[in-house]
Amino acid sequence: MWLRLRQITIVAEDLRRTAIDLSAVLGLESCFTDPSVKSFGLKNSLFPLGSQFIEVVTPTQPDTAGGRYMQRRGGDTGYLVIAQTDDVARRKARATELGVRIAMDLDMPKEHLAGIQLHPKDTGGALWEIDQMTMEGGDDPAGPWAPAGRYWQPYVRTDQVSSILAAELQGADPAALAARWGDIAELDVSADGAGNPTLALDNATLRFVEASDGRGEGLGGIDVKVEDRPAVLDAARARGCYVSDDRVDIGGLRIGLV
């Protein structure tokens, strides 16, 4: 039974500006706009990063869950961590066993997707979604990903960055947060070189740090594998996203350049 990091979601006030930042700074190209998110009062755009994805959503009406989350965190912010599994039934049973509520049961046979969203008050850190692709080839690491539509592969651009290496979740007690996520994922907690608790997924790391930016608990950042650092940094300076030679900020998300 495996677990991969497949998608990160940002919620932002200005989808167009955030999309341009992703395109310019990270060299990505939008592959899909999902009409189904309209039912949640949102509009979105997805950007493939190798076989992983960064999604941007923006509220299109008042009083949406995404809009309320932005208010709580003081603006644009990381929103969802979406993992892929080969056995969502087991993941659901494990969550239930631990008393973690299922915020949304994603049973979408036409899209060949079965998934769950876990209640953030029970998990801590961020909204966590775990999906299984039920179509032929769905277990392939570079295989189909229903949230991105059917034809995302031609839009993959890896000249500037090529994958998501880590997601960084922040909270008041990183060790407790890591232990909770580890229990749900049935993974042992380790530590990185800086002593931060971590969980090793099959293709990436979840890192847990103290919330020190005044924004509270949430998805604070990601790390990406850089292929052309000068191009990334030049574009970041031009777009106002530059923080340091090792970090850019887009959509309220810290992006470490590895």
C-alpha positions as CSV (number, residue, x, y, z in Angstrom):
1,M,0.0,0.0,0.0
2,W,1.6,3.2,-1.2
3,L,1.0,7.0,-0.9
4,R,2.3,9.6,-3.3
5,L,2.1,13.4,-3.2
6,R,0.3,14.2,-6.4
7,Q,-1.2,17.7,-6.1
8,I,-0.9,20.9,-4.1
9,T,-3.7,23.5,-4.1
10,I,-3.4,27.2,-3.5
11,V,-6.4,29.5,-2.8
12,A,-5.8,33.0,-4.1
13,E,-7.8,36.2,-4.6
14,D,-6.5,36.8,-8.1
15,L,-6.3,33.6,-10.1
16,R,-4.9,35.3,-13.2
17,R,-2.0,37.0,-11.4
18,T,-1.1,33.8,-9.5
19,A,-1.3,31.8,-12.7
20,I,1.0,34.2,-14.5
21,D,3.4,33.9,-11.5
22,L,3.5,30.1,-11.8
23,S,4.0,30.3,-15.5
24,A,6.7,32.9,-15.4
25,V,8.7,31.9,-12.3
26,L,8.3,28.1,-12.4
27,G,8.0,27.8,-16.2
28,L,4.6,25.9,-15.9
29,E,1.7,25.9,-18.4
30,S,-1.9,25.5,-17.5
31,C,-3.5,22.2,-18.6
32,F,-7.0,22.2,-17.3
33,T,-9.9,24.2,-15.9
34,D,-12.4,22.0,-14.0
35,P,-16.0,23.1,-14.5
36,S,-17.1,21.0,-11.5
37,V,-15.5,23.3,-8.9
38,K,-18.1,25.9,-9.8
39,S,-20.5,24.0,-7.5
40,F,-18.2,25.0,-4.6
41,G,-18.2,28.7,-5.7
42,L,-14.7,28.4,-7.1
43,K,-12.8,28.7,-10.4
44,N,-9.5,26.9,-10.9
45,S,-6.6,26.2,-13.1
46,L,-4.1,23.3,-12.9
47,F,-0.4,23.3,-13.8
48,P,1.5,20.0,-14.3
49,L,4.9,19.7,-12.8
50,G,6.3,16.4,-14.1
51,S,3.5,14.0,-13.1
52,Q,2.5,16.2,-10.1
53,F,0.3,19.3,-10.1
54,I,-0.1,22.8,-8.6
55,E,-3.7,23.9,-8.6
56,V,-4.9,27.5,-8.1
57,V,-8.5,28.1,-7.0
58,T,-10.2,31.4,-6.4
59,P,-13.6,32.1,-4.9
60,T,-16.3,33.4,-7.4
61,Q,-19.0,34.2,-4.8
62,P,-19.2,35.2,-1.1
63,D,-19.0,32.8,1.8
64,T,-17.1,29.9,0.3
65,A,-15.0,27.5,2.3
66,G,-11.9,28.7,0.3
67,G,-12.8,32.3,0.9
68,R,-13.3,31.8,4.7
69,Y,-9.9,29.9,4.8
70,M,-8.2,32.9,3.2
71,Q,-9.7,35.2,5.8
72,R,-8.5,33.0,8.6
73,R,-5.0,32.9,7.2
74,G,-4.8,36.5,6.1
75,G,-4.8,36.2,2.3
76,D,-3.5,33.9,-0.4
77,T,-2.4,30.6,1.0
78,G,-1.7,27.0,0.6
79,Y,-4.9,25.1,0.9
80,L,-4.9,21.3,0.1
81,V,-2.4,18.5,0.1
82,I,-3.7,15.8,-2.3
83,A,-2.1,12.4,-2.2
84,Q,-2.7,9.3,-4.4
85,T,-3.1,5.8,-3.0
86,D,-3.7,2.3,-4.4
87,D,-6.3,1.5,-1.7
88,V,-8.6,4.4,-0.7
89,A,-10.9,2.0,1.1
90,R,-8.1,1.1,3.5
91,R,-7.3,4.8,4.0
92,K,-10.9,5.6,4.8
93,A,-11.1,2.7,7.2
94,R,-8.0,3.9,9.0
95,A,-9.3,7.4,9.3
96,T,-12.6,6.1,10.8
97,E,-10.6,3.9,13.2
98,L,-8.8,7.0,14.5
99,G,-12.0,9.1,14.7
100,V,-11.0,11.3,11.8
101,R,-14.1,12.6,10.1
102,I,-14.6,12.3,6.4
103,A,-15.4,15.9,5.3
104,M,-16.2,14.8,1.8
105,D,-16.6,11.3,0.2
106,L,-15.5,11.6,-3.4
107,D,-17.2,8.7,-5.2
108,M,-16.9,9.7,-8.9
109,P,-17.2,6.6,-11.1
110,K,-17.5,8.5,-14.3
111,E,-14.2,10.2,-13.7
112,H,-12.6,6.9,-12.4
113,L,-11.8,8.5,-9.1
114,A,-12.6,7.4,-5.5
115,G,-11.3,9.6,-2.8
116,I,-11.8,11.2,0.6
117,Q,-11.2,14.6,2.1
118,L,-10.3,14.5,5.8
119,H,-11.7,17.1,8.2
120,P,-9.0,19.6,8.9
121,K,-10.1,20.0,12.6
122,D,-9.3,16.2,13.0
123,T,-6.1,16.1,11.1
124,G,-4.6,19.6,11.7
125,G,-2.2,21.3,9.4
126,A,-4.3,21.5,6.2
127,L,-7.2,20.0,4.3
128,W,-5.9,16.6,3.3
129,E,-7.4,14.7,0.3
130,I,-6.5,11.1,-0.6
131,D,-7.5,9.8,-4.0
132,Q,-7.4,6.6,-6.0
133,M,-7.4,6.4,-9.8
134,T,-9.6,3.5,-10.7
135,M,-9.0,3.5,-14.5
136,E,-6.6,1.3,-16.4
137,G,-3.0,2.4,-15.6
138,G,-4.2,4.4,-12.6
139,D,-1.5,3.1,-10.3
140,D,1.3,4.3,-12.7
141,P,3.4,7.0,-11.0
142,A,3.1,9.1,-14.2
143,G,-0.3,7.8,-15.1
144,P,-3.8,9.4,-15.3
145,W,-4.9,12.1,-12.8
146,A,-8.6,12.7,-13.1
147,P,-8.6,16.2,-11.4
148,A,-6.4,17.4,-14.3
149,G,-8.6,16.1,-17.1
150,R,-7.6,13.6,-19.8
151,Y,-5.0,15.5,-21.8
152,W,-2.6,17.1,-19.4
153,Q,0.6,15.4,-20.5
154,P,1.3,17.7,-23.5
155,Y,1.3,20.7,-21.1
156,V,4.1,19.4,-18.9
157,R,7.0,21.9,-18.8
158,T,10.2,20.9,-16.8
159,D,12.8,23.4,-18.1
160,Q,12.8,25.5,-14.9
161,V,11.4,23.1,-12.3
162,S,10.6,19.4,-12.6
163,S,8.9,18.1,-9.5
164,I,7.5,18.8,-6.0
165,L,9.9,17.3,-3.5
166,A,8.2,18.3,-0.2
167,A,5.2,20.0,1.3
168,E,5.7,21.9,4.5
169,L,2.9,22.0,7.1
170,Q,3.0,24.3,10.0
171,G,1.4,24.4,13.4
172,A,1.9,25.2,17.1
173,D,3.2,21.6,17.8
174,P,5.0,20.2,14.8
175,A,5.8,16.9,16.6
176,A,2.1,16.3,17.5
177,L,1.0,17.3,14.0
178,A,3.5,14.9,12.4
179,A,2.4,12.1,14.7
180,R,-1.3,12.6,13.8
181,W,-0.6,12.6,10.0
182,G,1.7,9.6,10.5
183,D,-1.0,7.7,12.3
184,I,-3.5,8.4,9.5
185,A,-1.0,7.5,6.8
186,E,0.5,4.5,8.7
187,L,4.0,5.9,8.3
188,D,6.8,6.4,10.9
189,V,7.9,9.9,11.8
190,S,11.5,10.7,11.0
191,A,13.5,14.0,11.1
192,D,15.3,16.0,8.6
193,G,18.8,17.6,9.0
194,A,17.3,20.6,10.8
195,G,15.4,18.3,13.3
196,N,12.0,18.9,11.8
197,P,9.6,15.9,11.9
198,T,9.0,14.4,8.5
199,L,7.0,11.7,6.8
200,A,8.4,10.0,3.7
201,L,5.8,9.4,1.0
202,D,6.8,7.3,-2.1
203,N,7.8,10.4,-4.1
204,A,8.1,13.3,-1.7
205,T,8.4,14.3,1.9
206,L,5.9,15.9,4.3
207,R,7.7,18.3,6.6
208,F,6.2,19.7,9.8
209,V,7.5,23.0,11.2
210,E,6.4,25.6,13.9
211,A,4.1,28.3,12.7
212,S,6.2,31.4,13.1
213,D,4.8,33.7,10.4
214,G,1.7,34.8,12.3
215,R,-0.6,32.9,10.0
216,G,-1.3,29.9,12.2
217,E,-1.8,26.3,11.1
218,G,-1.8,25.5,7.5
219,L,0.1,24.5,4.3
220,G,2.9,27.0,4.4
221,G,5.2,25.9,1.6
222,I,6.6,23.4,-0.8
223,D,10.0,22.5,-2.1
224,V,10.6,22.0,-5.9
225,K,13.5,20.5,-7.8
226,V,15.1,23.3,-9.8
227,E,16.5,22.7,-13.3
228,D,17.3,26.3,-14.3
229,R,17.9,28.5,-11.2
230,P,18.9,31.7,-13.0
231,A,15.7,31.6,-15.1
232,V,13.6,31.1,-12.0
233,L,15.3,33.9,-10.0
234,D,15.2,36.4,-12.9
235,A,11.5,35.8,-13.4
236,A,10.9,35.9,-9.7
237,R,12.5,39.4,-9.4
238,A,10.5,40.6,-12.4
239,R,7.3,39.4,-10.9
240,G,7.9,40.5,-7.4
241,C,8.1,36.9,-6.1
242,Y,11.8,36.9,-5.1
243,V,12.7,36.3,-1.5
244,S,16.2,34.8,-1.7
245,D,18.3,32.7,-4.1
246,D,16.7,29.6,-2.4
247,R,13.1,30.8,-2.1
248,V,10.3,32.4,-4.0
249,D,6.8,33.2,-2.8
250,I,3.7,32.6,-5.0
251,G,0.1,32.6,-3.9
252,G,1.0,32.9,-0.3
253,L,3.1,29.8,-0.5
254,R,6.8,29.6,0.3
255,I,8.5,27.7,-2.5
256,G,11.9,26.4,-1.6
257,L,14.3,25.9,-4.6
258,V,16.2,22.7,-4.2
